[in-house]
């Protein structure tokens, strides 16, 4: 049993080392690449830590350092989801100071929980034991908080995502990554910590991780060795250079007809005025299969998110109305509603992100 446990973890560590080397060579400039590298380093620490001998010099201090590295995999997993699904390599990093503080607090609690448990065992002081229990349950509560953030990131904008492989990745990451982390964290919490979980579960967990990492390694190193992030629409430097010399896939006659119909319905009929317009609704109006419309807007019009495509048309229309002297006294809310926004707040955010000004500032500058 112990041999299976050690063997499976050793295989996983070897695969992760190869993956780290691959990411460092090809994808280090990418935010998503660095976060994946950090995730794999943390996972290696998680796998190696139980195999280390307690007789190791300064083991208590080493264990504290390894604890921080291994438990950081959960917030890093969330950040990786955010970077891939929110296009951090194409847009700015969108993480608040509160979320940064949440990460720092989590790592501090994890480190203090381990230290407090050691002090409680060494000194047999009830206050240390109480503090250790509070830190222990607090850390697991925060773990589930990060998992909720990861789930919400993967689920948000799912219907609006136009990158087919990235839509599939959401399913894979939810079905394997997040559920695996949730299962392990739940079992550890039930038994009172990773050191108290039964050996049969540790072996099961190790074998499952080995299968997961073997699948990831096959994808990175064999199936898609030259374009892992490219399949998600996020490209490394060497992939960008190679694609500069490649012509875009030509449109078929049917696709050209679809593009003409799409431009007509957006520019002449202005269906983007419909505040509840979805990619499925637009496909129905055009009598185009939804997956074909997604591919068309993504591959041939260059949009990765359907909301971005709608915002382009809505903001073009809104900016023209704000420039029109006849609309000088027309409330901005009316313009926002007319062009398809359901309320003023998302209109203001989208407008400022594109024009670097609020709608009122934009109008004032034109009048000034």
C-alpha positions, 0 to 999 in steps of 0.5 A: 500500500505504501509502495503504491502511495509513494510510486504514484506521487513520484510519477506525478512529481516527475510529470509536473517537473517536465510540465514546469520545464515546458511552460518555462521554455515556451509560456513564461512571458504569459500571465497564464503561463506563470500562474500555471507554473506556480500551480504546478510547483505548489502541487509538487510541494503538496505531493512531496511534503508527506514523503519527507522524513521528520528527522530532516534538519529544521524540519518544523521550519521546512514544513511551514514553508512547504505548507505555504507553497502547497496550500497556495495551489488553491488561490493560484488555481482560482487566479489561473481560472481568472487569467484564462477566462478573463483574458488577462494576457489581452486585458488588464489584470482584474483583481481587487485589493480586497481579493489580494488581502484575502489571499494574504490572510489565507496564507498567514492563517495556514502558516499560523495554524501549522505553528499553533498545532506544533506549540499545542502539542509541545507545550500542552497549553489549552489556549494554543489548542483553541487558537489552532482549532480556530485557525484550522477551521478558518483556513478550510473555510477560506479554501472553500471561499477560493473554490467558490471564486474559481467556480464562479469564474469558470461559470461566468460568461460561459454562454458569451464565450466565443472561443470553442476550446476555452468553453470546453476547458471550463467543463474540464476544469470544473469536472476534474480540477475543482471537484477534485480539490473540493473532494480532497478538502472536504475529506481532510476537513472531515477527518481533522486535517491532511495528516489524519486522513485514512491511508486508503483515501490518500492512495486513492487521491494519489492515483487520481492525481497521477491520472490527471497529471498524466492526461495534462502531460500528454496534452502539453507534451504530445497532443499539443506540444506547440500550441497549448495556450494557442488552443485557448486563443492565448498565444506564446511568443513563438506561436505568434511569430509562426502565425504571422506568416500564415494566412487566415482560414478563407471563408467558404461561400456559405460563411461569406453569406453569413457574414453579410447577413450578420453585418446587415442585421447588426448595422441596418436592423440594429438588433443590438438594441435588444437588451436581452439579445444572446448569441443563441437569439442572434443565431435564431434570427439569422437561421445559423447554427449557434456553434457556427455563429460563435466560430464566425464571430471569433475566427473571422471577426476577431471577438473572443466574447459575445458581450465585447461584440455587442458592446462595440456596436452599442458604444459606436451608436452611443458615441454618435448620439452623444456627438449629435447636438440635437441630443444635447439635452437627452439624458445619458440614461435614455441613450444607454437604454436606447442602444441596448443596455439594461441599466446605466451602470454597465453602460458607464463601465463599458464606455469608460473602458473604451473611451477612457472617459465617462459618457458625461465627460465625453459629451462635455469635451465635445461641447467644450 
